[in-house]
Amino acid sequence: MIRLVILLVVLAALAFGIGWLADRPGEIHLSWEGWRIETTVPVALAVLAVLTAALMGLWRALSLLLRSPQMVARHSRRRRRDKGWDAVTRGLLAIGTGDVPAARQARADAVRLLPNEPLTRLLAAQTAQFDGDRDVAVAEFRAMAERAETRLLGLRGLHMEARRAGDARAAAVLAAEAAAAAPALGWAVDAVIEARCADGDFAGARAVLERQMAQKGIDKAQYRRRRAVLLAAEAVALEHVDPPVARERAVEAVRLAPTLVPAAACAGRLLGAAGELKKAAKIVETAFAANPHPELAEVEAHLRPGDAAQDRLKRIRVLANKAPSARESAIALARAAIDAQEFQQARLVLEPLLAEPSQRVCLLMAELEAAEHADIGKAREWTARAVRATRDPAWIADGVVSDHWAPVSPISGKLDAFVWAVPPGVSATPILEHEAERVKAAIAAVRASEEAKAAALAAEARAAPAADPAAAPARAAAPAAVPPGPATPEPERAPDPPPSFPSPAPKAEGTPESAPAPEAVAGTAARAEAKGDAKSAGETGPDEIDRVVRLPPPGASLGASFGGPAPAAPGARSARAEPIVAMPPLPDDPGPEPEGSDPDGRRSRFLGL
């Protein structure tokens, strides 16, 4: 708009000037070498303009003639450069599409037409990488690293080649060199931090992060998160070596990222050990409200070492109220209730989760059945259901499932790569192994209790004749317990006189009405140990039922009581103890194996149960 106004003003001025001269024509007289020229002023001005234009055209033609060689050379260079850039473009597109022959031809054209361009060297290096020619790629990247304008590009290429070759030390050195040249360069700073974390130098990693923040190479939220991760990693590493320093690092990490689970768990443990229970509980509860995690529940339950199970249950109730709808709250509360022997409360808490139980819920139910009712059968049933149940979350980074959190990934080395999620394609998680150990301990406790009761009943039965001489004949008539080991037939002997069967010995106090006779229980346990074709006294086929050997009534034989033939002689004993059947095995239990069938000593059982 301004240019148009200026043009109109100039045209108006010219028109005014021409009109003014036309109104005042005047005369011009020129005499030179006998020549005399007379004309008006407008005509003279017109002639002068024509001569000026002619002179300018002549000068233009002469200048073009003089500059023609340079113009031809410049035009040739321009065409060569355009062809070179076209070759670079074609090469990069060929690499992107995977066209190896086209990439090679484009690289050759670019090197011939643009030998000194940085992108030409980049195209040559990438084509060599695409071909798998590592030596050529390294040579091109080194050439780029020697030039100031392509130094960072060359360092990154060399860093990638070093990592691809598995030379972590060379990759760290190249990344440190690039980070020193450009503290805000993201890939270089990340590589240096990851390398120092792998070496355990968390203070050095924080120093690199501080330089990046000072150069505005990272936003504030990301800086706080990364610094919290590094502080938490240092606190976990120093937890057992230098607890005061570890506590300081953990508290600072919680201040920067209150919901970071490893930082909150470490701070809770260290503050609880130092006696700062309120502060520790506040940190753990804040993190649990945002991210319900079993490690936080474990820390909350054991904030004060040596607390009773009821005290731990009270703290877990407070913690569960911070996230009442979370599945982990119910699991933590059920775990604390089982430890406190509040079995009814544990069942009420787990009941909403039984519609679609996870593996941990199944194992909690197995432990609950074993601890509350001493029902090994139901415990085994819930353990078998855990095989097909939904998986529980675990720490995952780049497809690796870990039993603990780490600041960097074990595969890629990326900082803050671990997430708490359900791992795909795994049958069990590390936390499940811990739950399985508790179930094994509960089942072992039930078996130990049963064996102790059987031993006590047998001892009472042996002591009863000494207290009551009238019961001696009954004890003599009772079948003796078979010692452990395979049963062997006894040698023939003369038949004993038929024994008499007086009234059975009086029962010990506290013995249930339906309990078997002490001698029978002792004999049953001994025969179960002597059984050579089973792994334990309690394993047999699922279609069989439990049987208990009881003393026959007076005048009846032991074989007749089971429907078998009576012994030949009135006092003769059975050559082999009658087998008994206990709880059915797990569905995946292959049963007893013949000796020597498993040279490695391994058994395909679920979680060792």
FENMOQUI-V737701 format. One record per residue. PSI is psi in whole degrees, 0 to 359 (NA if undefined). D_CENTER is the distance of its C-alpha to the mean C-alpha in whole Angstrom. Layout:
BEGIN
PSI&D_CENTER / PSI&D_CENTER
END
This chain:
BEGIN
318&66 / 318&67 / 322&68 / 320&70 / 317&72 / 317&72 / 318&74 / 323&76 / 316&77 / 315&78 / 321&80 / 321&82 / 319&83 / 317&84 / 321&86 / 320&88 / 317&89 / 318&90 / 322&92 / 319&93 / 324&95 / 325&96 / 340&98 / 75&99 / 314&100 / 182&102 / 148&103 / 128&102 / 126&105 / 125&104 / 128&106 / 118&105 / 44&107 / 351&110 / 139&107 / 122&107 / 131&105 / 129&105 / 173&102 / 169&100 / 316&97 / 320&95 / 318&96 / 320&96 / 322&92 / 317&91 / 320&93 / 322&91 / 320&87 / 317&88 / 321&89 / 317&86 / 321&83 / 317&85 / 321&85 / 321&81 / 320&80 / 317&82 / 323&80 / 316&77 / 318&78 / 318&79 / 320&76 / 321&74 / 321&76 / 328&75 / 6&71 / 319&71 / 317&70 / 322&67 / 321&66 / 316&66 / 318&64 / 320&61 / 322&61 / 316&60 / 321&58 / 316&56 / 321&56 / 319&54 / 319&52 / 320&51 / 323&51 / 314&48 / 325&46 / 322&46 / 318&45 / 317&42 / 315&41 / 322&42 / 315&40 / 321&37 / 323&37 / 321&38 / 319&34 / 327&32 / 353&34 / 22&34 / 95&37 / 313&38 / 319&42 / 322&42 / 320&40 / 316&42 / 319&45 / 322&44 / 317&43 / 318&46 / 319&48 / 319&46 / 325&47 / 322&50 / 323&51 / 74&48 / 336&48 / 9&47 / 139&45 / 322&41 / 335&40 / 317&42 / 322&40 / 317&37 / 319&38 / 318&39 / 317&36 / 324&33 / 320&36 / 320&36 / 320&32 / 325&32 / 347&35 / 14&32 / 89&35 / 325&33 / 315&36 / 319&38 / 316&35 / 320&35 / 318&38 / 318&38 / 324&35 / 320&37 / 323&40 / 323&39 / 340&37 / 348&41 / 141&42 / 318&42 / 340&41 / 19&38 / 311&37 / 323&33 / 318&33 / 321&34 / 322&31 / 319&29 / 318&30 / 323&30 / 316&27 / 321&25 / 323&27 / 318&26 / 323&23 / 328&23 / 354&26 / 14&23 / 85&25 / 324&23 / 314&26 / 321&28 / 320&25 / 320&25 / 316&28 / 320&29 / 320&26 / 322&28 / 318&31 / 321&30 / 326&29 / 324&32 / 327&34 / 90&32 / 340&30 / 2&29 / 118&28 / 309&24 / 323&23 / 316&25 / 317&24 / 318&20 / 320&21 / 317&23 / 316&20 / 320&17 / 318&20 / 327&21 / 321&17 / 329&17 / 356&20 / 11&20 / 75&22 / 329&21 / 317&25 / 322&25 / 321&22 / 325&24 / 319&27 / 319&26 / 323&24 / 319&28 / 322&30 / 320&28 / 323&28 / 330&32 / 9&32 / 35&31 / 3&28 / 146&26 / 165&26 / 319&26 / 317&23 / 324&21 / 316&22 / 319&22 / 313&18 / 321&18 / 321&20 / 320&19 / 316&15 / 320&18 / 319&20 / 319&17 / 318&16 / 322&19 / 317&20 / 322&17 / 328&19 / 6&22 / 319&22 / 352&24 / 312&26 / 80&27 / 319&27 / 314&29 / 319&27 / 320&24 / 319&25 / 316&27 / 318&24 / 319&21 / 320&24 / 322&24 / 321&21 / 324&21 / 323&24 / 323&23 / 87&20 / 338&21 / 6&18 / 112&15 / 311&14 / 322&13 / 315&17 / 320&18 / 315&17 / 316&19 / 321&22 / 317&22 / 314&22 / 320&25 / 322&27 / 319&27 / 331&28 / 357&31 / 1&32 / 72&31 / 320&30 / 315&31 / 319&29 / 316&26 / 322&26 / 318&27 / 314&24 / 317&21 / 324&23 / 316&23 / 323&19 / 325&19 / 326&21 / 319&19 / 87&15 / 122&16 / 140&14 / 329&15 / 322&15 / 320&17 / 321&19 / 319&19 / 317&20 / 320&23 / 328&24 / 36&25 / 319&26 / 112&29 / 141&29 / 2&32 / 151&32 / 164&33 / 326&31 / 322&33 / 321&32 / 322&29 / 321&29 / 318&31 / 322&28 / 327&26 / 317&28 / 318&29 / 319&25 / 331&25 / 343&27 / 334&25 / 72&23 / 334&26 / 359&24 / 143&21 / 324&19 / 331&18 / 315&21 / 319&23 / 317&21 / 319&21 / 321&25 / 320&25 / 313&24 / 324&26 / 321&29 / 318&29 / 326&29 / 4&32 / 29&33 / 72&34 / 324&33 / 318&35 / 321&33 / 319&29 / 319&31 / 323&32 / 321&28 / 343&26 / 317&29 / 341&28 / 354&24 / 347&26 / 322&27 / 76&23 / 146&22 / 179&18 / 319&18 / 322&18 / 319&21 / 318&23 / 328&22 / 319&23 / 322&26 / 315&27 / 322&27 / 317&29 / 320&32 / 321&32 / 323&32 / 310&35 / 359&37 / 36&36 / 93&36 / 329&34 / 310&34 / 326&32 / 317&30 / 323&29 / 315&30 / 325&27 / 321&25 / 324&26 / 333&25 / 336&21 / 322&21 / 5&21 / 171&20 / 141&17 / 151&14 / 158&12 / 160&9 / 171&6 / 123&3 / 140&1 / 118&4 / 40&7 / 359&7 / 127&6 / 125&4 / 151&5 / 357&8 / 160&8 / 150&8 / 152&9 / 331&11 / 159&11 / 139&9 / 348&10 / 300&11 / 345&13 / 10&13 / 139&12 / 140&13 / 49&11 / 340&8 / 135&5 / 154&6 / 104&6 / 170&7 / 119&9 / 133&7 / 143&11 / 21&13 / 149&12 / 335&15 / 156&13 / 162&10 / 324&11 / 334&12 / 325&14 / 321&16 / 317&17 / 322&19 / 323&20 / 324&22 / 320&23 / 317&25 / 319&26 / 321&28 / 316&29 / 320&31 / 323&32 / 321&34 / 314&36 / 318&37 / 321&38 / 318&40 / 318&41 / 322&43 / 319&44 / 317&46 / 318&47 / 320&48 / 318&50 / 320&52 / 319&53 / 320&54 / 322&56 / 322&58 / 329&59 / 342&60 / 317&62 / 328&65 / 325&66 / 328&66 / 98&68 / 338&70 / 340&71 / 358&67 / 316&68 / 322&69 / 321&66 / 324&64 / 329&66 / 340&65 / 144&61 / 136&59 / 152&58 / 136&54 / 130&53 / 159&52 / 152&48 / 168&48 / 137&50 / 135&53 / 145&56 / 142&59 / 151&62 / 153&65 / 145&68 / 171&70 / 139&73 / 138&72 / 159&72 / 147&75 / 128&73 / 160&71 / 155&72 / 86&69 / 183&70 / 144&68 / 160&64 / 151&63 / 146&62 / 150&58 / 158&57 / 141&56 / 357&53 / 129&53 / 160&52 / 326&55 / 5&53 / 146&52 / 166&53 / 146&55 / 318&54 / 323&56 / 319&54 / 316&51 / 316&51 / 324&52 / 312&50 / 320&47 / 318&49 / 328&49 / 323&45 / 327&45 / 349&47 / 121&46 / 351&45 / 22&43 / 156&40 / 329&37 / 170&38 / 348&41 / 13&39 / 133&38 / 185&40 / 152&40 / 342&39 / 353&42 / 167&44 / 163&45 / 139&45 / 145&49 / 129&50 / 123&53 / 162&56 / 137&60 / 157&62 / 162&65 / 132&68 / 352&70 / 158&67 / 160&65 / 323&62 / 323&61 / 330&63 / 337&61 / 10&58 / 8&61 / 181&61 / 149&65 / 154&66 / 156&67 / 319&70 / 151&71 / 325&71 / 5&69 / 144&67 / 160&63 / 141&61 / 333&60 / 136&56 / 144&54 / 137&53 / 152&49 / 161&47 / 132&44 / 208&41 / 148&38 / 152&36 / 176&34 / 153&30 / 328&30 / 8&28 / 118&30 / 356&33 / 186&35 / 143&37 / 145&37 / 151&40 / 132&41 / 0&39 / 343&37 / 89&34 / 330&35 / 352&31 / 17&31 / 152&28 / 136&28 / 73&26 / 152&25 / 117&23 / 22&21 / 8&24 / NA&26
END
